[in-house]
């Protein structure tokens, strides 16, 4: 995974990506990124999936939904941690039975 030393801004399709650097997580090193539409509007789930897949083909993205006390709410900005490898047992198509 590339290691940008400072934020990188770039246009991709109908939105703007900001790469905020590499962080160490329990899932491994991850690139923290932010996406927002060029018109600052609300993005649909399908649009977010398409934008992520175009920008980071073959990568895994983890979005967080923290408890209210840790919420960092900025209007219509979407945050991911981008991983080079499958994040443990989080693959929806693995054979591990749910408990």
C-alpha positions in Angstrom: 0.0 0.0 0.0 1.3 3.4 -0.9 2.2 5.7 2.0 1.3 9.3 1.3 3.1 11.6 3.7 0.5 14.4 3.2 -3.1 14.5 2.1 -3.6 13.9 -1.6 -6.6 15.4 -3.3 -7.9 14.1 -6.6 -11.0 14.0 -8.7 -12.6 10.7 -9.6 -16.0 10.6 -11.3 -18.5 12.8 -9.5 -16.6 13.2 -6.2 -13.4 14.1 -4.5 -11.1 11.8 -2.5 -8.8 12.9 0.2 -6.1 10.4 1.4 -5.3 11.1 5.0 -2.4 8.7 5.6 -1.7 5.2 6.9 -2.9 4.1 10.3 -2.3 0.9 12.2 -5.4 -1.0 13.1 -6.2 -4.5 14.5 -7.0 -5.4 10.8 -3.5 -4.3 9.7 -2.2 -1.1 8.2 -4.9 0.9 6.5 -5.1 4.0 4.4 -7.6 6.4 5.9 -9.7 8.2 3.1 -12.6 10.6 2.8 -15.0 11.0 -0.1 -17.5 13.7 -0.9 -19.5 14.4 -4.0 -18.5 17.4 -6.1 -21.9 18.9 -5.5 -21.7 18.2 -1.8 -24.9 16.2 -2.0 -25.9 12.9 -0.4 -24.4 9.8 -2.0 -26.4 6.6 -2.4 -25.0 3.3 -1.3 -24.6 2.2 -4.9 -22.7 5.4 -5.7 -20.4 4.9 -2.8 -19.7 1.3 -3.8 -19.0 2.3 -7.4 -16.8 5.3 -6.4 -14.7 3.1 -4.0 -14.3 0.3 -6.5 -13.2 2.7 -9.2 -10.7 4.5 -7.0 -9.4 1.4 -5.1 -9.9 -1.7 -7.4 -9.3 -5.0 -5.6 -9.0 -3.3 -2.2 -11.1 -3.9 0.9 -12.8 -0.8 2.5 -14.2 -0.7 6.0 -16.6 2.1 7.0 -17.2 2.8 10.6 -20.4 3.6 12.4 -19.3 4.6 15.9 -21.4 5.1 19.0 -22.8 8.7 19.4 -20.1 9.8 21.8 -17.4 9.2 19.0 -19.4 10.4 16.1 -17.5 12.8 13.7 -20.4 14.0 11.6 -19.6 16.2 8.6 -22.4 16.7 6.2 -22.2 14.2 3.3 -18.6 13.2 3.9 -17.9 9.4 3.9 -14.9 7.8 5.6 -13.1 4.5 4.9 -10.1 2.5 6.0 -8.7 0.9 2.9 -7.0 -2.5 3.3 -4.8 -4.5 0.9 -6.0 -7.8 2.3 -9.3 -9.3 3.5 -10.1 -8.0 6.9 -10.2 -11.2 8.9 -13.7 -12.9 9.1 -15.5 -9.8 7.7 -16.0 -11.3 4.2 -19.7 -11.8 3.6 -19.0 -14.9 1.6 -16.8 -16.8 4.0 -17.8 -20.2 5.4 -17.7 -19.3 9.0 -21.1 -19.8 10.7 -22.6 -16.9 12.6 -23.0 -17.4 16.3 
